[in-house]
Amino acid sequence: MSGNGSLTPGEHTALLGNSSTLYSSHAHIDHRGHHHHPNDTRVWVRWPMHVVRLTWLTLVRDYVNLLLVFVPLGIVAGALKWDSSAIFVLNFLAIIPLASLLSFATEELAGTMGQALGGLMNATFGNAVELIVSIIALKDNQIRVVQASMLGSILSNILLVLGCCFFVGGLRFSEQSFNSTVASTMSSLMAVASASLIIPATLYAALSSSPKNAQDNILILSHGTSVILLLLYVMYLYFQLRSHAQLFEESNGSDTEVAGADEDEEDERLLNPWAATVALIVVTILVSMCADYLVGSIDDIVQKTGMSKTFIGLVLIPIVGNAAEHVTAVVVAYKDKMDLAIGVAIGSSLQIALFVTPFLVILGWIMGVEMTLHFQTFETVAFFISGLVVTLLIQDGKSNYLEGGMCLGMYIILALAFYVYPDDAGDGMGMLSNMLN
């Protein structure tokens, strides 16, 4: 039986006309044959067992699902108001397998949609954890956490994930190549995204003499810029899926050929579209609950450990949210599917920069929360430099382990810098402009 619920020719061919065909094939997989009798057409027996079997196969496919034990623990800890450290750690660990399940269910659903649309859906739901955490943080008026987690997601994708892909792939192959046209398009969009953060920061510095007017003007600029970024994102989607789809399809097609026939089994779907959709909904609800308790415990954690909100949002939360994506990208890079790896790493960053961040600014506008694109100068410069480094590395369409080492080194330097960067650090641009005057 194939993963999408269809039978292979040799399997119960005589029963193809029977309504219990799907069910009868299950009898041969599950050792409890008396529950799955081929002639048992009772819906209340068949469906629960079918659901139990699919759930079991989904859970045993990956060792990371052992961490699912932390999901009920994290929810109970939050509901019973245990110590904030316990709530943070338990829900932190709970989100890792949930992010993996979210990614798996998305892949199962995306597998039925074609290469480009499937890749787009993978990147979208790959960022679902960060989006959920950020919406909850926005509701709690934790604007620093929202801004830090957005920037952290971008940096962890373009430096940590891409660096791991280049490094791991480079250890196996002396040089790997990828579609430089697609990579340069993505890096150009990333440059526009970094400009959208630099402009509000520099405007704030120019208006530093009148702080009240500055905040109002920054809000107007952020709302307008967010609308434009969302329009650019829609144009990018049309470019990727319609007008220039051949650029993206060609690279994915060549990857598929390289993979060879030995990976045909991997393409089989365990969940049909309905089952994958149900799994997505259930996992999203669980992620929302765990994220709610995680965000709620951040203030206490900051007071107890001395870690800044910026470091928690910028380094810790993105690592949890992107854990499944990190693994997927590194595995495909090891198999020499670099176009796919770059699509996951940089495509995911673009979604955060051009869709999720502007969306959160607009959502804050609707909710009456003053979420802006004015990040601290230090954060804006870190983003700009990271984008510049990645653009220089990918423009030739080739990669090796040294380039991977550069990305990873850059990420560790930034992580150290943000670890010692306090939340109450003022925006240095005002002081700088005063000195220049």
LINGIUR-V913582 format. One record per run of one state. SS is the DSSP state (h for helix, s for strand, l for the rest). FROM is the first residue (numbers start at 1). LEN is the number of residues. If there is no record, write none. Layout:
# LINGIUR-V913582
ss = (SS:SS)
from = (FROM:FROM)
len = (LEN:LEN)
This chain:
# LINGIUR-V913582
ss = (l:h:l:h:l:h:l:h:l:h:l:h:l:h:l:h:l:h:l:s:l:h:l:h:l:h:l:h:l:h:l:h:l:h:l:h:l:h:l:h:l:s:l:h:l:h:l)
from = (1:13:16:21:28:33:36:43:61:63:80:84:111:115:127:128:140:143:173:176:178:180:207:211:244:245:260:261:268:273:297:298:306:309:322:323:335:338:368:377:395:398:400:401:420:428:437)
len = (12:3:5:7:5:3:7:18:2:17:4:27:4:12:1:12:3:30:3:2:2:27:4:33:1:15:1:7:5:24:1:8:3:13:1:12:3:30:9:18:3:2:1:19:8:9:1)
